[in-house]
Amino acid sequence: MRKAGYSAAAAVLLAAQTLLGQAQPGGTLRLAIQAEPKTFDPALAADEPSELVRYLTGGVLIRLNRQTQALEPELAVRWRLAKAGTELSLELRRGVTFSDGTPFSAVDVCDTLRRLADPALDSPAGEPFRGPGGGASCVVAGEYSVKLNFGEPMVAAERLLDQVAIQASRSPARERAVLGPFQLAEHKAGAYVRLARNPRYWKKDGKGAPLPYLDGIMLEIQRNRDFEMMRFRRGELDIVNNLDPELFDRLKEQMPGTAMDLGVSLDSEFLWFNQAAAAPVRAHKKAWFRSQGFRRAISETIRRRDLVKVVYRGHATPAVGPVSPANRLWFNAILREPEGSPKASLEHLMHSGYRLSAGILRDGSGNPVEFSIITNAGNRSRERMAAMIQQDLAQIGIRVSLAPMDFPSLIERITKTFDYEACLLGLIQTDLDPMAQTAVWLSSGHQHQWNPNQKTPETEWEAEIDRLMRAQSTQADAVKRKAAFDRVQQIVSEQAPFIYLVNRNALVAASPEVKNLAPAVLRPQTLWNAERLYLSQPRQVSRR
């Protein structure tokens, strides 16, 4: 009886604290990720699971607030861009230690940035720091003061630091010693990644209580999204990000108040053809893929509004180019959505020497026009889009075969072997500024996916994009900078190296037990303020 009475009193106290908005420390937040993280080295994170772990564990100098989209001080308390944008000075927070107790200082910042700038590492986050003017150099100006010097002006340099997790240069456990709210506690391949509270995290809430509130976050590796939703309905998962539109609508009906459509996101879905010189693609196909007229005809044939209606059930917007309309500052408003006219596309192709015979489109040498599209298996929206693109292109005599594959195999093909013809994938945007897309648009960039890592631009239009991207990165005049990036978007629209299809809405779900939730369209959506999230009924998750 005494035990029951204690439980009732505890429940009353818990309810009262929750009503007063007081965070309840402890407990483990549970959610699923759709693939194994490829790395736990924050400098090498490029896939979504690895980037999520970096976000939750990595301490950064400056953080982009995912709701206000304003920059906020983190490990750097002050910063100043000087010398015409070629020098960024930062004053660092004092009294901070890594999760293993190693003191944080300017040495860690410079060692991290030097590592990122090393071309041999080929760090995705380091791409903007490896510029044509010799790249960035970091100077320790004091125990808590650093200066970043650039070979040429970098007008948005401070925004890039949101992606840079500072590593401990003097710790033997370089990857595990972190400055973020959580630290890697356990990884069971194919099953889960368990993050535990960093007891030495420097942040406190407004009342002086230490953050984070949660004891940990369990990232369960679950590729089957139907099973993920079943577990969410059963209360075994607390949060679901990037919901499939059909599952979203079903959940909204079955569990009112848990599913949220945050509106059009910055993310895009697109198709591209493999133009890499070293790709094992037959010569006549590579000639198609390298033809602007061919790419434009494919783009014009695809009915984007049907994709929005059928695949995304209205939870998306037809894409017009590389920037989502949600990015009001940088979106080029003069660009127009392709009409989706198979008849007009076929006419253009026939004027270019193609001919339609017995329902089969052939090039000038008589080769039937056919190619395969790879995409990641299990991604319902992409598999359905690929099937609808297959149907659209069949109307002009093009035979498309679909080859869904597991995500690691797909990444291997598009980044290493280049053994594919076309790929349907998406790009996650974590910042509004064009500088965040440097690795995509520079011809030497590793995310210049249709033909990455070029020593010199292989086409005149790629050379022009290189020039414009460098111009906008050094241009202090906001109007001129916008004009340069508007022109980049226009060239991309004209040349169609990426055939942009849709900008999907940000669809998420969360249990009512998750408090302080403030979801944003920018990744990581529901987890951007993870250190302030708490559970109204804290619970632990046992290791499996």
ROLUMTI-656829 format. One line per 5 residues: for each residue y negated, z, x negated of C-alpha. Coordinates in Angstrom, 3 decimals, m for minus. Each point is the difference from the previous one (the first is absolute). Layout:
N
Y Z X; ...
END
This chain:
544
0.000 0.000 0.000; m2.396 0.803 m2.824; 0.650 m3.404 m1.547; m0.709 m1.773 3.305; m3.235 1.934 0.449
m1.149 m0.970 m3.491; 0.686 m3.665 0.710; m2.029 0.102 3.227; m2.938 1.632 m1.760; 0.170 m2.574 m2.792
0.003 m2.818 2.544; m3.104 1.430 1.712; m1.775 0.361 m3.343; 0.959 m3.551 m0.990; m1.305 m1.399 3.291
m3.255 1.904 m0.362; m0.541 m1.221 m3.554; 0.723 m3.568 1.039; m2.500 0.198 2.855; m2.600 1.269 m2.437
0.710 m2.974 m2.247; 1.361 2.073 m2.896; 2.427 m1.852 m2.220; 3.511 1.387 m0.294; 1.206 m0.130 m3.607
3.536 m1.004 m0.788; 2.537 m2.397 1.391; 1.064 m3.511 m0.952; m1.388 m3.194 1.507; 2.666 m2.641 0.567
m0.340 m3.769 0.158; 1.878 m3.136 m1.009; m0.714 m2.643 m2.601; 1.678 m3.384 0.286; 0.974 m0.499 m3.635
0.763 1.814 m3.216; m3.070 0.576 m2.218; 0.309 m2.424 m2.910; m1.704 2.427 m2.372; m1.422 3.494 m0.216
m2.361 m1.044 m2.784; m3.390 m0.202 1.777; m1.241 m2.612 m2.446; 2.745 m2.403 1.083; m0.045 0.608 3.759
m0.222 m3.299 1.890; 2.400 0.336 2.943; m1.006 1.999 3.082; 2.403 2.967 m0.472; m1.070 0.449 m3.639
m3.663 m0.195 0.981; 0.512 2.615 2.709; 1.575 2.392 m2.511; m2.897 m0.679 m2.386; m2.523 0.754 2.743
1.658 3.300 0.936; 0.589 1.207 m3.556; m2.693 m1.599 m2.102; m3.373 1.536 m0.714; m2.816 m2.556 m0.147
m3.537 0.173 m1.317; m1.623 m1.428 3.126; 1.596 m0.333 3.433; m0.780 m2.499 2.744; m0.133 1.915 3.273
2.319 m2.001 2.266; m2.018 0.847 3.123; m3.636 m0.247 m1.115; 0.830 m2.593 m2.713; m2.459 1.827 m2.273
0.708 1.109 m3.568; 0.495 3.728 m0.546; 0.218 2.085 m3.190; 3.427 1.229 m1.020; 0.798 0.724 m3.650
m3.373 m1.503 m0.851; m2.824 2.079 1.495; m2.736 m2.481 m0.937; m0.180 m3.579 m1.248; m2.676 m2.504 m0.949
0.139 m3.734 m0.631; m2.486 m0.966 m2.709; m0.888 m2.677 m2.553; m0.060 m2.812 2.581; 3.414 1.011 1.305
1.774 m0.011 m3.368; 0.353 3.780 m0.350; 1.393 2.559 2.426; m0.576 3.651 m0.900; 2.052 2.708 1.703
m0.311 3.775 m0.028; 3.385 1.605 0.628; 1.051 3.014 2.010; 0.621 3.109 m2.084; 2.799 2.522 0.254
2.592 m2.479 1.310; 3.596 m0.016 m1.217; 2.909 m2.371 0.484; 2.965 1.158 2.060; 1.800 1.163 m3.165
m2.961 2.125 m1.123; m1.411 m2.474 m2.546; m3.840 0.146 0.014; m1.808 m3.103 1.253; m2.741 m1.468 m2.210
m1.777 m3.197 m0.978; 2.817 m0.846 m2.413; 2.390 m0.491 2.930; m2.457 m2.346 1.726; m0.505 m2.208 m3.045
3.688 m0.086 m0.901; 0.824 m1.033 3.578; m2.614 m2.750 0.075; 0.962 m1.304 m3.435; 3.601 m0.239 1.153
m1.036 m1.878 3.143; m2.069 m2.452 m2.033; 2.916 m0.798 m2.338; 1.116 m3.586 0.817; 3.510 0.839 m1.172
0.409 2.526 2.836; m1.112 m2.523 2.638; m1.114 2.770 2.345; m1.042 m1.205 3.476; m2.685 2.703 0.197
m1.203 m0.986 m3.469; m0.621 m3.674 0.806; m3.785 0.401 0.591; m0.350 1.910 m3.288; 1.393 m2.882 m2.058
m3.010 m2.291 0.207; m0.920 m3.160 m1.972; m2.684 1.928 m1.878; 2.611 2.093 m1.789; 0.833 2.291 2.886
m1.040 3.595 0.535; m0.149 2.643 m2.689; m0.191 3.750 0.582; m1.896 2.446 m2.193; 0.373 3.773 0.106
m3.604 1.201 0.114; 0.917 3.680 0.350; 2.857 2.160 1.214; m0.953 m0.827 3.606; m1.965 m3.189 m0.447
1.083 m3.621 m0.460; m1.665 m3.372 m0.267; 1.644 m3.212 1.103; m1.395 m3.072 m1.725; 0.669 m3.488 1.300
m0.214 m3.324 m1.766; m2.243 m1.225 2.811; m1.665 1.560 3.066; 2.369 1.572 2.568; m2.104 0.669 3.072
2.782 1.696 1.970; 1.737 1.757 m2.879; 0.039 3.394 1.667; 1.935 m1.372 2.999; 2.886 m1.006 m2.246
0.642 3.611 m0.980; 1.473 0.774 3.431; 3.153 m1.775 m1.223; 0.225 1.765 m3.378; 2.139 3.146 m0.124
m0.880 2.007 m3.110; 3.017 0.870 m2.132; 0.448 2.892 m2.426; m0.256 m1.268 m3.566; 1.140 3.333 m1.490
2.932 0.766 2.277; 3.601 m0.861 m0.884; 0.605 m0.766 3.697; m2.679 m2.678 0.267; 1.136 m1.499 3.303
0.810 3.304 1.710; m3.132 1.917 m1.041; m2.471 m0.902 2.758; m3.434 0.930 1.311; 0.548 m0.873 3.661
0.892 2.299 2.909; 3.741 m0.645 m0.304; 2.455 m0.501 m2.846; 3.337 m1.758 m0.240; 2.705 2.607 0.589
3.141 m2.047 0.578; 1.129 m3.588 0.366; 3.379 m0.990 1.352; 0.378 m3.760 m0.374; 0.401 m1.744 3.336
m0.552 3.223 1.953; m3.337 1.716 m0.518; m2.940 0.967 m2.171; m1.000 3.642 0.374; m3.537 1.024 m0.915
m0.866 3.658 m0.434; m3.335 1.757 0.188; m1.884 0.032 m3.305; m0.743 3.731 m0.432; m2.733 m0.810 m2.538
m1.893 m2.484 2.174; m3.712 0.615 m0.410; m1.244 m0.548 3.571; m0.681 2.731 2.553; m1.005 m0.235 3.640
m3.326 1.140 1.453; 1.218 3.585 0.215; 1.243 0.109 m3.572; 3.695 m0.376 0.870; 1.999 m2.086 m2.486
1.042 m3.534 0.874; 2.289 m1.641 0.884; 1.111 1.905 3.081; 3.459 m1.581 0.030; 2.814 1.170 m2.255
1.127 m3.558 m0.401; 0.515 m3.528 1.314; 3.427 m1.567 0.445; m0.020 m3.795 m0.321; 3.326 m1.144 1.395
1.089 m3.493 m0.991; 0.809 m1.682 3.293; 0.010 m3.779 0.206; 1.068 m0.179 3.655; m3.137 0.445 2.076
1.913 0.457 3.255; 1.818 2.955 m1.540; m3.333 1.297 m1.304; m1.415 m0.054 3.540; 3.089 1.720 1.400
m0.444 2.807 m2.504; m3.706 0.264 0.852; 0.840 0.357 3.699; 2.511 2.728 m0.856; m2.645 1.895 m1.945
1.662 m0.576 m3.369; m3.005 m1.930 m1.360; m3.648 0.990 0.408; m1.862 m3.219 m0.776; 0.648 m3.732 0.181
m2.336 m2.478 m1.712; m0.141 m3.788 0.394; 1.838 m0.112 3.296; 1.618 m3.174 1.237; m2.000 m1.142 3.084
3.015 0.020 2.321; 1.003 3.489 m1.096; m3.624 1.088 0.341; m0.216 m1.148 3.622; 3.328 1.618 0.801
m1.036 3.287 m1.600; m3.370 m0.032 1.747; 1.815 m0.183 3.324; 2.726 2.530 m0.820; m2.050 2.580 m1.922
m3.643 m0.223 1.171; m2.517 1.333 m2.476; 2.072 m0.551 m3.135; m0.633 m3.721 m0.661; m3.427 m1.199 m1.173
m1.401 m3.522 m0.417; m2.798 0.448 m2.536; m1.222 m3.596 0.399; 0.060 m2.950 m2.397; 0.809 1.075 m3.534
m0.947 m1.449 m3.366; 3.594 m1.144 m0.555; 1.042 m3.622 0.332; 3.215 m1.977 0.458; 0.269 m3.387 m1.682
2.252 m2.789 m1.219; m0.174 m1.662 m3.399; 1.824 m2.691 m1.945; 1.322 0.498 m3.520; m2.172 m2.042 m2.385
0.995 1.726 m3.244; 0.636 m2.494 m2.791; 3.112 1.867 m1.148; 1.499 0.245 3.488; 3.479 m1.557 0.458
m1.267 m2.097 2.908; 0.820 m3.712 0.298; m2.821 m2.224 m1.271; m0.666 m1.817 3.274; m0.263 3.314 1.873
m2.328 1.448 m2.609; m2.168 m3.083 0.489; m0.267 0.791 3.720; m0.799 3.635 m0.679; m2.752 m0.931 m2.461
m1.614 m2.389 2.475; m3.005 1.362 1.885; 0.631 m2.473 2.825; 3.576 1.205 0.454; m0.983 3.683 0.023
m2.833 m0.636 2.437; 2.304 m1.947 2.326; 2.483 2.886 0.045; m2.828 2.430 0.714; m1.391 m2.126 2.825
3.421 m0.305 1.639; 0.623 3.748 0.331; m1.145 1.437 3.328; m1.501 3.340 m1.019; m0.917 1.084 3.515
3.650 m0.319 1.001; 0.910 2.261 m2.935; m2.512 2.586 1.225; 1.233 m0.208 3.588; 3.765 m0.205 m0.536
0.668 1.788 m3.289; m2.769 2.594 0.058; m0.295 0.410 3.775; m3.787 m0.220 m0.320; m0.224 2.610 m2.785
m1.417 m2.455 m2.557; m2.740 m2.593 m0.556; 0.427 m3.608 m1.223; m0.980 m0.120 m3.663; m2.631 m2.416 m1.263
0.083 0.840 m3.699; 0.579 2.603 m2.689; m2.287 2.659 1.520; 0.645 1.735 3.307; m2.813 0.060 2.584
0.371 3.799 m0.193; m1.760 m0.255 m3.371; m3.428 m0.628 1.463; m1.812 0.112 m3.316; 2.012 m2.706 m1.792
1.491 m2.149 2.793; m1.211 m3.622 m0.106; m0.972 m0.552 3.628; m0.325 m3.794 m0.268; 3.748 m0.494 m0.497
1.935 m1.211 3.032; 3.570 0.446 1.117; 2.195 m3.122 m0.500; 0.591 m1.746 3.336; 3.789 0.003 m0.071
0.371 m3.704 0.843; 3.328 m1.586 m1.007; m1.223 m3.447 1.095; m3.089 0.069 m2.245; 2.033 1.377 m2.916
2.577 m2.766 0.304; m2.728 m2.626 0.031; m1.477 1.412 m3.224; 3.380 m0.001 m1.703; 0.749 m3.566 1.048
m3.359 m1.116 m1.394; 1.129 1.588 m3.296; 3.178 m2.096 m0.192; 2.464 2.106 1.971; 1.931 m1.614 2.835
1.894 1.290 3.018; 3.376 m1.632 0.646; 2.605 1.156 2.532; m1.787 3.319 0.264; 0.076 0.622 m3.766
m3.157 0.034 m2.137; 0.443 m1.708 m3.379; m2.330 m0.268 m2.978; m0.991 m3.286 m1.661; 3.229 m0.034 m2.030
2.190 0.529 3.040; 0.784 3.648 m0.619; 0.385 1.993 3.210; m2.626 2.737 0.199; 1.900 3.251 0.087
m0.402 3.380 m1.645; 1.112 3.607 0.334; m2.096 3.076 0.740; 0.958 3.372 m1.418; m1.203 3.263 1.512
1.168 3.594 0.008; 2.986 0.662 2.236; m0.480 2.726 2.570; m3.692 m0.685 0.494; 0.238 m1.065 3.615
m3.507 m1.449 0.249; 0.403 m2.188 m3.080; 3.430 m1.229 1.015; m1.378 m0.970 3.420; m3.055 m1.684 m1.516
2.235 m1.982 m2.335; 2.100 m1.146 2.973; m3.114 m1.108 1.930; m1.364 m1.825 m3.061; 3.385 m1.718 m0.251
m0.383 m1.185 3.613; m3.619 m1.136 m0.498; 0.838 m2.071 m3.084; 3.028 m1.544 1.695; m2.485 m1.714 2.346
m1.231 m2.126 m2.909; 3.486 m0.675 m1.418; 0.072 2.708 m2.681; 3.253 1.923 m0.343; m0.466 3.622 m1.018
2.837 2.355 m0.882; m0.536 3.749 0.048; 1.297 2.339 m2.693; m0.725 3.666 0.726; 1.020 2.241 m2.903
m0.241 3.606 m1.057; m3.411 0.937 m1.349; 0.994 0.640 m3.655; 1.656 m3.431 m0.174; m3.081 m1.635 1.524
m2.307 1.679 m2.522; 2.303 m1.118 m2.810; m0.290 m3.614 1.147; m3.765 m0.140 0.485; m0.877 1.901 m3.200
2.731 m0.809 m2.549; 2.422 m2.833 0.719; m2.348 m2.044 2.275; 3.155 m1.314 1.649; m1.380 m0.718 3.472
m1.931 m2.709 1.856; m2.216 1.835 2.482; m0.556 3.638 0.790; m1.296 1.865 3.051; m1.424 3.368 m0.919
m3.133 2.104 0.355; m2.709 1.602 m2.079; m1.035 3.602 0.386; m3.706 0.636 m0.480; m1.089 3.443 m1.143
m3.667 m0.748 m0.601; m2.755 m2.106 1.524; m1.477 m1.295 m3.247; 1.000 m3.369 m1.549; 0.627 1.745 m3.314
3.163 1.432 1.537; 1.332 m3.586 0.281; m0.549 m0.971 m3.626; 3.726 m0.293 m0.716; 0.413 m2.332 2.988
m2.757 m2.497 m0.645; m0.261 m0.296 m3.785; 2.408 m2.721 m1.144; 1.254 2.364 m2.705; 0.755 2.707 2.577
3.513 1.246 0.670; m0.638 m0.099 3.783; m1.270 m3.606 m0.124; 3.290 m0.520 1.724; 0.260 m3.745 0.501
m0.335 m0.496 m3.791; m0.482 3.327 m1.809; m0.907 0.887 m3.580; m1.530 m3.338 m0.975; m1.342 m0.103 m3.556
m2.718 m2.374 1.184; m0.721 m1.217 3.548; 2.256 m2.931 0.874; m2.345 m1.424 2.656; m3.755 m0.470 0.238
m0.231 2.058 3.168; 1.827 2.928 m1.613; m2.429 m0.235 m2.926; m2.891 0.155 2.476; 1.483 3.090 1.668
0.346 1.609 m3.441; m3.672 m0.678 m0.682; m1.103 1.305 3.404; 2.114 3.156 m0.227; m1.478 0.808 m3.380
m3.473 m0.811 1.260; 0.255 2.322 2.991; 1.397 2.779 m2.201; m3.088 m0.090 m2.244; m2.681 m0.848 2.570
m2.294 2.924 0.818; m1.733 m1.889 2.833; 2.007 0.803 3.157; m0.997 m3.227 1.771; 1.052 m2.196 m2.936
3.202 1.965 m0.392; 0.844 m0.536 3.673; m0.753 m3.719 m0.354; 2.395 m0.285 m2.944; 2.854 1.656 1.869
m0.767 m1.989 3.166; 0.555 m3.119 m2.096; 3.325 1.397 m1.269; 1.123 0.445 3.610; m1.109 m3.523 0.864
1.941 m1.531 m2.909; 3.100 1.944 0.987; m0.363 m1.238 3.567; m0.384 m3.606 m1.181; 2.799 0.043 m2.567
2.424 2.246 1.931; 1.923 1.446 m2.974; 0.685 2.858 2.416; 0.392 m1.097 3.614; m1.452 3.006 1.795
1.661 0.652 3.348; m1.095 3.283 1.589; m1.830 3.222 m0.668; 2.214 2.570 1.640; m1.238 3.140 1.696
0.660 3.400 m1.538; 2.673 1.543 2.246; 1.059 3.576 m0.681; 1.687 2.924 1.746; m0.110 3.722 m0.597
1.567 3.080 1.519; m2.419 2.308 1.854; 1.063 2.671 m2.491; m1.872 m1.779 m2.818; m3.489 1.473 m0.165
m3.207 m1.137 m1.734; 1.220 m3.569 0.481; m2.799 m2.538 m0.478; 1.704 m3.419 m0.221; m1.891 m2.918 m1.531
0.626 m3.732 m0.236; m0.033 0.228 m3.797; 3.275 0.961 m1.668; 1.589 2.496 m0.023; m1.219 0.274 3.605
1.307 3.383 1.226; 0.456 1.494 m3.481; m3.337 m0.660 m1.659; m0.987 3.682 0.530; 3.517 1.345 m0.552
m1.210 3.128 m1.797; m1.687 1.139 3.252; 2.834 m0.812 2.392; 2.059 2.843 1.405; 2.677 0.594 2.607
m0.585 2.183 3.036; 3.586 1.206 m0.442; 0.691 0.010 m3.743; 3.596 m0.719 m0.940; 1.950 m0.652 m3.128
2.242 m2.969 m0.692; 3.203 0.733 m1.835; 1.066 m2.274 m2.815; 2.897 m2.278 0.810
END
